[in-house]
Amino acid sequence: MNAMARAGTALTAALLTCLAVLIPGTPPARADTEPILFVHGYGGNGGRWSTMIDRFEADGWPADRLFTIDYDSTKSNADIAADIRARVDAVRSATGAAKVTIVAMSMGSLNSRHYLKFLGGTAAVSTWVSLAGPNHGTTATRFCPQDRPTCQEMRAGSPFLTALNSGDETPGDVAYGTFWSDCDTVVNPDSSVSLTGAVNTYAGCLSHAAFLTDASVYEKVRGFVS
């Protein structure tokens, strides 16, 4: 390669580097990015997070730092919390990370909060996000099957929620954030989502399911966990 060609190659590389710095929303992938564990809601599965995970990857988050969990919605939220603890431990072991971020949807907010409050999760989690979480219960539980403890536990005033919300709602050295909508017909009342000690954010007029795919919700979540 002659000197002119080498100079041209160097100039191209420099320009690409500058563009990577100047173009917003496209940070370079970093091996030290804190892992994110996405926790689905009642009756869901890890696949429900595909849109949000794709957006994180497009914005530079390494694929090997983005994790989901599948749990059995017929179990109690306390049992699911133990599953989350095991999953967090596995993620930390696989990545070498000291702590993880949890982004939870709907009922996933409750079992992940139980993990934080009662199973030592505050030592392993730096940031926790609740999307449309029925943190203080929802009137939609009137449709719950009697043989589904998780659904019954979302009833306002249930023993599970009473224990979860007693004392400090946002314990430990964790950044807590919630996102709520006044058009969510699944979580009622709207005020159920917000927690004392958390950053509680209005996400706009969204349906319950839209929290998983809405671009503005993703941008808000990305900003909170960055």
C-alpha positions as CSV (number, residue, x, y, z in Angstrom):
1,M,0.0,0.0,0.0
2,N,1.5,3.4,-1.0
3,A,1.7,6.4,1.3
4,M,-1.4,8.1,-0.3
5,A,-3.5,5.0,0.2
6,R,-2.4,4.6,3.8
7,A,-3.2,8.2,4.5
8,G,-6.7,7.7,2.9
9,T,-7.3,4.6,5.1
10,A,-6.2,6.5,8.2
11,L,-8.5,9.4,7.4
12,T,-11.5,7.1,6.8
13,A,-10.9,5.4,10.2
14,A,-10.7,8.7,11.9
15,L,-13.9,10.0,10.3
16,L,-15.7,6.8,11.4
17,T,-14.5,7.2,14.9
18,C,-15.7,10.8,15.0
19,L,-19.1,9.8,13.7
20,A,-19.5,7.1,16.3
21,V,-18.9,9.7,18.9
22,L,-21.1,12.4,17.4
23,I,-24.2,10.3,16.5
24,P,-26.4,10.3,19.6
25,G,-28.1,7.1,20.8
26,T,-25.5,4.8,19.4
27,P,-22.9,4.2,22.2
28,P,-20.3,1.6,21.4
29,A,-20.8,-1.8,22.8
30,R,-18.8,-2.2,26.1
31,A,-17.9,-5.5,27.8
32,D,-18.3,-3.8,31.2
33,T,-22.0,-2.8,30.7
34,E,-24.0,-3.9,33.7
35,P,-26.3,-6.8,32.9
36,I,-30.0,-6.2,32.6
37,L,-32.5,-8.9,33.7
38,F,-36.0,-8.5,32.2
39,V,-38.8,-10.0,34.3
40,H,-42.1,-10.7,32.6
41,G,-45.6,-10.4,34.0
42,Y,-48.5,-12.7,34.8
43,G,-48.9,-15.4,32.1
44,G,-46.0,-14.1,30.0
45,N,-42.6,-15.3,29.1
46,G,-39.1,-13.9,28.3
47,G,-40.0,-13.6,24.6
48,R,-42.3,-10.7,25.4
49,W,-39.2,-8.5,25.8
50,S,-37.9,-9.0,22.3
51,T,-38.7,-5.5,21.0
52,M,-37.1,-3.8,24.0
53,I,-34.0,-6.0,23.9
54,D,-33.6,-5.4,20.2
55,R,-33.7,-1.6,20.9
56,F,-31.1,-1.9,23.6
57,E,-28.8,-3.9,21.3
58,A,-29.3,-1.3,18.5
59,D,-28.2,1.4,21.0
60,G,-25.0,-0.5,21.8
61,W,-25.8,-2.8,24.7
62,P,-24.0,-6.1,24.2
63,A,-26.3,-9.1,23.6
64,D,-24.5,-11.0,26.3
65,R,-25.5,-8.5,28.9
66,L,-29.3,-8.7,28.2
67,F,-31.1,-11.5,30.0
68,T,-34.6,-12.8,30.5
69,I,-36.3,-15.2,32.9
70,D,-39.2,-17.6,32.4
71,Y,-41.2,-18.5,35.4
72,D,-44.4,-20.4,36.3
73,S,-47.2,-17.9,36.9
74,T,-49.2,-20.5,38.8
75,K,-46.7,-20.4,41.7
76,S,-46.7,-17.9,44.4
77,N,-44.8,-14.6,43.9
78,A,-42.6,-15.6,46.8
79,D,-41.6,-18.8,45.0
80,I,-41.0,-16.8,41.8
81,A,-38.8,-14.4,43.8
82,A,-36.6,-17.4,44.7
83,D,-36.4,-18.2,40.9
84,I,-35.3,-14.6,40.3
85,R,-32.6,-14.9,43.0
86,A,-31.2,-18.0,41.3
87,R,-31.3,-16.3,37.9
88,V,-29.6,-13.1,39.1
89,D,-26.9,-15.3,40.8
90,A,-26.4,-17.2,37.5
91,V,-26.2,-13.9,35.5
92,R,-23.6,-12.5,37.9
93,S,-21.6,-15.7,37.7
94,A,-21.7,-15.8,33.9
95,T,-20.7,-12.1,33.4
96,G,-18.5,-11.4,36.4
97,A,-20.7,-8.4,37.3
98,A,-21.1,-7.4,40.9
99,K,-24.6,-6.2,40.4
100,V,-27.4,-6.3,37.8
101,T,-30.3,-4.0,36.7
102,I,-33.8,-5.4,36.8
103,V,-36.6,-4.2,34.4
104,A,-39.9,-5.7,35.4
105,M,-43.3,-5.7,33.7
106,S,-46.6,-5.8,35.6
107,M,-46.6,-8.7,38.1
108,G,-42.9,-9.1,37.6
109,S,-42.6,-5.9,39.7
110,L,-44.1,-7.7,42.7
111,N,-42.0,-10.9,42.7
112,S,-38.8,-8.9,41.9
113,R,-39.6,-6.5,44.8
114,H,-40.0,-9.5,47.1
115,Y,-36.6,-10.7,46.0
116,L,-35.1,-7.3,46.8
117,K,-36.8,-6.9,50.1
118,F,-36.8,-10.4,51.6
119,L,-34.2,-12.5,49.7
120,G,-31.1,-10.3,49.9
121,G,-31.6,-8.8,46.4
122,T,-30.6,-5.3,47.3
123,A,-27.0,-6.5,47.6
124,A,-27.0,-7.8,44.0
125,V,-29.2,-5.2,42.2
126,S,-28.2,-1.5,41.5
127,T,-31.3,-0.4,39.6
128,W,-34.9,-1.6,39.5
129,V,-37.6,-0.5,37.1
130,S,-41.3,-1.3,37.2
131,L,-43.4,-0.9,34.1
132,A,-47.2,-0.9,34.9
133,G,-46.6,-2.8,38.1
134,P,-49.7,-3.3,40.4
135,N,-47.5,-2.4,43.4
136,H,-50.4,-1.6,45.6
137,G,-52.9,-4.0,44.0
138,T,-55.5,-3.8,41.2
139,T,-59.2,-4.2,40.9
140,A,-58.6,-6.5,37.9
141,T,-58.0,-9.3,40.4
142,R,-61.8,-9.8,40.5
143,F,-61.3,-11.9,37.4
144,C,-58.6,-14.1,39.0
145,P,-59.1,-17.9,39.2
146,Q,-59.3,-19.0,42.8
147,D,-56.5,-21.5,42.2
148,R,-53.9,-19.0,41.1
149,P,-52.1,-17.6,44.2
150,T,-50.1,-15.1,42.1
151,C,-53.2,-13.5,40.8
152,Q,-54.9,-13.4,44.2
153,E,-51.7,-11.8,45.6
154,M,-52.3,-8.8,43.4
155,R,-55.5,-8.0,45.2
156,A,-55.2,-4.7,47.2
157,G,-54.7,-5.5,50.9
158,S,-53.7,-9.2,50.2
159,P,-51.3,-10.6,52.8
160,F,-48.5,-10.7,50.2
161,L,-48.9,-7.0,49.3
162,T,-49.4,-5.9,52.9
163,A,-46.0,-7.5,53.8
164,L,-44.3,-6.2,50.6
165,N,-45.4,-2.6,51.2
166,S,-44.9,-2.5,55.0
167,G,-42.1,-0.2,56.2
168,D,-39.7,0.9,53.5
169,E,-41.2,0.4,50.0
170,T,-37.8,1.0,48.3
171,P,-35.2,-0.6,50.6
172,G,-31.5,-0.7,50.1
173,D,-29.0,1.2,48.0
174,V,-31.0,0.6,44.8
175,A,-32.3,3.2,42.3
176,Y,-36.0,2.6,42.0
177,G,-38.1,3.8,39.1
178,T,-41.7,3.2,38.1
179,F,-43.6,4.1,34.9
180,W,-47.4,4.3,34.9
181,S,-50.3,5.2,32.5
182,D,-53.7,6.7,33.0
183,C,-55.0,4.6,30.1
184,D,-54.0,1.2,31.6
185,T,-57.2,-0.8,32.2
186,V,-55.3,-3.7,33.8
187,V,-53.8,-1.8,36.7
188,N,-56.4,0.2,38.6
189,P,-56.2,2.6,40.3
190,D,-53.4,4.3,38.4
191,S,-51.8,5.4,41.7
192,S,-51.1,1.7,42.4
193,V,-47.8,1.8,40.4
194,S,-46.0,4.5,42.3
195,L,-43.7,3.8,45.2
196,T,-42.5,6.0,48.0
197,G,-38.8,6.6,47.5
198,A,-38.9,5.8,43.7
199,V,-38.7,8.1,40.7
200,N,-42.4,7.7,39.5
201,T,-42.9,8.7,35.9
202,Y,-46.0,9.2,33.8
203,A,-45.4,7.2,30.6
204,G,-48.4,8.7,28.6
205,C,-51.7,7.3,27.6
206,L,-50.8,3.6,27.0
207,S,-52.5,0.3,27.2
208,H,-51.0,-2.2,29.6
209,A,-49.4,-4.3,26.9
210,A,-48.0,-1.3,25.1
211,F,-45.4,-0.8,27.8
212,L,-43.4,-3.6,26.3
213,T,-43.2,-2.1,22.8
214,D,-43.7,1.6,23.0
215,A,-40.7,3.5,21.8
216,S,-41.1,6.4,24.2
217,V,-41.2,4.0,27.2
218,Y,-38.0,2.4,25.9
219,E,-36.3,5.7,25.7
220,K,-37.4,6.6,29.3
221,V,-36.2,3.2,30.6
222,R,-32.9,3.5,28.7
223,G,-32.3,6.9,30.2
224,F,-33.1,5.7,33.7
225,V,-30.8,2.6,33.6
226,S,-27.9,4.3,31.8
